Amino acid sequence: MSHSFLSLAVPGIRALQPYQPGKPIEELERELGITGSLKLASNENPLGPSPKALAALQERLDELHLYSDGSGFRLKQALSRTLDVPASTLTLGNGSNDVLDLIARAYLGPGRNAVFSRYAFAVYPISTQAVGAEARIAAANPKDHAMPYGHDLQAILEQINDQTSVVFIANPNNPTGTWLNADELEEFIAEVPAKVLVVIDEAYFEYVRDPGYPNALLWRERYPNLIVTRTFSKIYGLAGLRVGYAVSHPDVADALNRVRQPFNVNSLALMAAEAALDDVEHVARSVQMNLEGQVQLKAGLDKLGLSYIPTVGNFITVDLERPATPVYEALLRKGVIVRPIANYGLPDHLRITVAREQDNQRVLAALEKLL
């Protein structure tokens, strides 16, 4: 007698649509028989990893037979000094996605719900549904808003009810690039019931130079229900090593660490993250390249007559005003990998990572030929 083993899984898992990562370069080149491809799909740092991180890795490769420090003591101490937060407020994760999942496992489940905006990061609904909780999705700003498709904080507040345990806010948001300023975001947090955890996902925090953009960590002591998550995958260039963290009230950190897997951050990731945190030159170069690349891409898209969503991240989301999948597939045949985001409910849009000058020009030239 055969079984459908998927049907035996718990209900939340059976209905789950797994996260779809960007297409790898090797897979594309193997499929199409091409070389020299350019990946601008996953918001990776085109400058690569921090040189200090690479040097730290070379020095410690002979220690790979040892388990990593399960408590992440050295990295926590470095983060504590850099961020000016107590080490007891920190939770380390296998990327910030892992930390988001820990929050869902610790605070969500059947009979509880999470609230987040439409067009928000795909991990929020995945983690919520996986633990059997309800996802309550708030309407986003309309297309003609000054911050199109961005978070409508009033709509999010209206979705909160007695069963709400967690609210997820990405600032800036992926995949739209939109952001919330300090005043409106703090006013929102102050209105959320104190028993509801507010997760401010700041994966792209280090890239932002908008003067109104907040550092949510500064509100930590005023709002004990606040959790801030960040990652080493973006500006620090360590996406392949997977290391992120959360800053929260010590009681929340204690709960997260109770469900965290032992050794969830590997030893190479811990070493590299500690070294990268100290590499202010690499961060500064990455910020400058991103600012210049944004100007270049926006000017090129303006010339092509293409609109785009305002962004402060290291990516730009383009409105093709037509189904984006055929354009995405045509770009693949030219060896340019960008990100279609129909899975986010934006079938006419492509998300493009900001890259080096010559690579930005390559994607603009490819779009010009196709459109």
Backbone hydrogen bonds, N-H to C=O, Kabsch-Sander energy under -0.5 kcal/mol:
donor,donor_aa,acceptor,acceptor_aa,energy
5,F,3,H,-1.1
7,S,4,S,-0.8
8,L,4,S,-0.7
9,A,6,L,-1.4
13,I,10,V,-0.9
14,R,10,V,-1.9
15,A,11,P,-1.5
16,L,13,I,-1.2
28,L,24,P,-2.0
29,E,25,I,-2.7
30,R,26,E,-2.0
31,E,27,E,-2.4
32,L,28,L,-2.5
33,G,29,E,-1.5
34,I,29,E,-0.9
38,L,335,G,-3.1
40,L,38,L,-0.7
40,L,337,I,-3.6
48,G,45,N,-2.0
50,S,236,Y,-1.2
54,L,50,S,-2.0
55,A,51,P,-2.2
56,A,52,K,-2.1
57,L,53,A,-2.1
58,Q,54,L,-2.0
59,E,55,A,-1.5
60,R,56,A,-0.8
60,R,57,L,-1.0
61,L,57,L,-0.6
61,L,58,Q,-0.5
63,E,60,R,-1.9
64,L,61,L,-1.3
66,L,63,E,-2.1
70,G,68,S,-0.8
72,G,69,D,-1.4
76,K,72,G,-2.7
77,Q,73,F,-2.4
78,A,74,R,-2.2
79,L,75,L,-2.8
80,S,76,K,-2.7
81,R,77,Q,-2.1
82,T,78,A,-2.5
83,L,79,L,-3.0
84,D,80,S,-1.2
85,V,80,S,-1.2
89,T,86,P,-1.9
90,L,87,A,-1.7
91,T,246,A,-1.9
93,G,244,G,-2.7
95,G,93,G,-2.2
98,D,95,G,-0.7
99,V,95,G,-1.0
100,L,96,S,-2.4
101,D,97,N,-2.1
102,L,98,D,-2.2
103,I,99,V,-2.1
104,A,100,L,-1.8
105,R,101,D,-2.5
106,A,102,L,-2.3
107,Y,103,I,-2.3
108,L,104,A,-2.2
112,R,109,G,-2.1
113,N,163,Q,-2.3
114,A,134,E,-2.5
115,V,166,V,-2.2
116,F,136,R,-1.8
118,R,138,A,-2.4
120,A,117,S,-1.4
124,Y,121,F,-1.5
126,I,122,A,-1.5
127,S,123,V,-2.9
128,T,124,Y,-2.1
129,Q,125,P,-2.6
130,A,126,I,-2.2
131,V,127,S,-0.9
131,V,128,T,-0.6
132,G,129,Q,-1.7
133,A,128,T,-1.9
134,E,112,R,-2.5
136,R,114,A,-3.1
136,R,134,E,-0.6
137,I,135,A,-0.6
138,A,116,F,-2.5
138,A,136,R,-0.6
141,N,150,G,-3.0
145,H,142,P,-1.7
149,Y,141,N,-1.0
150,G,147,M,-2.1
153,L,151,H,-0.8
156,I,152,D,-1.8
157,L,153,L,-2.4
158,E,154,Q,-2.0
159,Q,155,A,-0.7
159,Q,156,I,-1.0
160,I,156,I,-0.7
160,I,157,L,-1.0
164,T,161,N,-1.6
165,S,113,N,-2.7
166,V,113,N,-1.2
167,V,197,L,-2.7
168,F,115,V,-2.4
169,I,167,V,-0.5
169,I,199,V,-2.9
171,N,169,I,-0.5
171,N,201,D,-2.4
173,N,178,T,-3.1
177,G,173,N,-3.2
182,A,212,G,-2.5
185,L,181,N,-2.0
186,E,182,A,-2.6
187,E,183,D,-2.3
188,F,184,E,-1.7
189,I,185,L,-2.4
190,A,186,E,-2.3
191,E,187,E,-1.0
191,E,188,F,-0.9
192,V,188,F,-1.2
192,V,189,I,-0.5
196,V,193,P,-2.0
197,L,165,S,-2.6
197,L,195,K,-0.5
198,V,225,N,-2.7
199,V,167,V,-3.4
199,V,197,L,-0.6
200,I,198,V,-0.7
200,I,227,I,-3.3
201,D,169,I,-3.1
201,D,199,V,-0.8
202,E,200,I,-0.8
202,E,229,T,-3.1
205,F,202,E,-1.7
207,Y,204,Y,-1.4
208,V,204,Y,-0.7
208,V,205,F,-1.3
213,Y,210,D,-1.7
216,A,214,P,-0.7
218,L,215,N,-2.0
219,W,216,A,-1.8
220,R,217,L,-1.6
222,R,219,W,-0.5
223,Y,219,W,-1.9
226,L,223,Y,-2.0
227,I,198,V,-2.8
228,V,247,V,-2.5
229,T,200,I,-2.1
230,R,245,Y,-2.5
232,F,243,V,-2.4
237,G,234,K,-1.4
238,L,232,F,-2.0
239,A,233,S,-0.7
241,L,238,L,-1.4
242,R,238,L,-1.1
244,G,93,G,-2.1
244,G,95,G,-0.5
245,Y,230,R,-2.5
246,A,91,T,-2.3
247,V,228,V,-2.7
248,S,89,T,-2.1
249,H,224,P,-0.5
252,V,249,H,-0.6
253,A,249,H,-2.5
254,D,250,P,-2.2
255,A,251,D,-1.9
256,L,252,V,-2.6
257,N,253,A,-2.5
258,R,254,D,-1.0
259,V,255,A,-0.9
259,V,256,L,-0.8
260,R,256,L,-1.1
264,N,261,Q,-1.2
266,N,264,N,-0.5
270,L,266,N,-2.2
271,M,267,S,-2.3
272,A,268,L,-2.8
273,A,269,A,-2.6
274,E,270,L,-1.9
275,A,271,M,-2.0
276,A,272,A,-2.9
277,L,273,A,-2.2
278,D,274,E,-0.5
278,D,275,A,-1.0
279,D,276,A,-1.8
280,V,278,D,-1.5
283,V,279,D,-1.7
284,A,280,V,-2.4
285,R,281,E,-2.5
286,S,282,H,-2.3
287,V,283,V,-2.5
288,Q,284,A,-2.3
289,M,285,R,-2.5
290,N,286,S,-2.0
291,L,287,V,-2.5
292,E,288,Q,-2.4
293,G,289,M,-2.4
294,Q,290,N,-2.5
295,V,291,L,-1.8
296,Q,292,E,-2.1
297,L,293,G,-2.9
298,K,294,Q,-2.8
299,A,295,V,-2.2
300,G,296,Q,-2.3
301,L,297,L,-2.8
302,D,298,K,-2.5
303,K,299,A,-2.1
304,L,300,G,-1.5
305,G,301,L,-0.5
305,G,302,D,-1.2
306,L,301,L,-2.7
307,S,319,D,-0.8
309,I,317,T,-2.5
312,V,177,G,-1.2
316,I,352,I,-2.6
318,V,316,I,-0.6
318,V,350,L,-3.2
319,D,307,S,-2.5
320,L,318,V,-0.8
320,L,348,D,-2.7
324,A,347,P,-2.7
328,Y,324,A,-2.8
329,E,325,T,-2.7
330,A,326,P,-2.0
331,L,327,V,-2.5
332,L,328,Y,-2.0
333,R,329,E,-1.5
334,K,330,A,-0.7
334,K,331,L,-0.8
335,G,332,L,-2.1
336,V,331,L,-2.6
337,I,38,L,-3.2
337,I,335,G,-0.5
338,V,336,V,-0.7
339,R,351,R,-2.4
341,I,346,L,-0.5
341,I,349,H,-1.2
344,Y,341,I,-1.3
345,G,342,A,-2.0
346,L,341,I,-1.7
349,H,346,L,-1.6
350,L,318,V,-1.9
351,R,339,R,-3.1
352,I,316,I,-2.8
352,I,350,L,-0.5
353,T,40,L,-1.9
354,V,314,N,-2.4
360,N,356,R,-2.8
361,Q,357,E,-2.1
362,R,358,Q,-1.5
363,V,359,D,-2.0
364,L,360,N,-2.1
365,A,361,Q,-2.6
366,A,362,R,-2.1
367,L,363,V,-2.3
368,E,364,L,-2.2
369,K,365,A,-2.0
370,L,366,A,-1.9
371,L,367,L,-2.5
